Amino acid sequence: MAVGDLTAMAAAGEQSPRHRSGFRAWAGNPRALAGAGTVAALAVFCFFGPVFYHTNQVTVNLNAATHPPGAGHPLGTDGDGYDVLGRLMVGGQSSLELGFAVAAATTVIGVLYGAVAGWAGGVVDMVMMRVIDTFLALPTLVLLLLLVTIFTPTLLSVIVLLTALSWLGTARLVRGEVLALRTREYVQAAKTLGGGRWWIIRRHLVPNAFGVIVVSATFTIADAILMLSVLSFLGLGLPPPAADWGTMLANGLNYLFDGYWWMVYPPAVILVVMLVAINLAGEAARDTLDIRLRRR
């Protein structure tokens, strides 16, 4: 094969990564638009809502506790006197910050680890995968409960803990994609032309594994938000006055059978809507960005 052909092949693999057409297909997918639009709307509600709707979310006010929805409190107040609508906004900030932070950190770590393992192959790949298998054998929820019991939970510490337990799946997915991609002709052409290991990974392998990476990151957001809610529901979430939707739901259940429905239904509904929206966007990404599904 001529050098000119090798150069053209390497350039084609670099200039036409397969995620570009997939992203356009995702943007035109009704489920993707519905999911992403809902997430964006809830993010605006949580982060910009407090700018226009001022409430006290720091000091307990028992004199204002358990007030039903009405003037001044559209969704009533909870058992500590916090405005429920304002609490939904503050709690949403914690949930969204945690979800996106864990997804970002997990993606970076998992992509780097998986790309190196897949490209290196052989003994290096075997050792790196055995490390992942060892961590995957640990009971994630039990380990997480143990750690948050030993250490006082903060938003940062929960992000670190969830990241440490969540990057393994991303690494395995990326490693599998890299193993398949490294035998492609344009990758071999780049190697023949003297392309370095990190250059090939950065310019060829990672961009062409973009679909798998995006899908994994999307579902990681939902998993992290759900895990925080589970911890909060078990009483091991963020300590007061910090709030999240899981803590609101857990606290509200103590009052549900007394007729204080406004403490339970709003956080439950907004949590379900957020998780469904993220999963819609993730499923649309899986269907449109994964080239193997698109070819079926």
Buried (B, 14 or more C-beta within 10 A) or exposed (E): EEEEEBBEBBBEBBEEBBBEBBBEBBEEBEBBBBBBEBBEEBBEBBBEBBEEEEBEBEEBEEEBBBBEBEEEBBBBBBBBBBBBBBBBBBBBBBBBBBBBBBBBBBBBBBBBBBBBBBBBEEEEBEEBBEEBEEBEEEEBEEBBBEBBEEEEBEBEBBBBBBBBBBBBBBBBBBBBBBBBBBEBBBBBBBBBEEBEEEEBBEBBBBBBBBBBBBBBBBBBBBBBBBBBBBBBBBEBBBEEEBBBBBBBBBBBBEBEEEEBBBBBBBBBEBBEBBBBBBBBBBBBBBBBBBBEEBEE
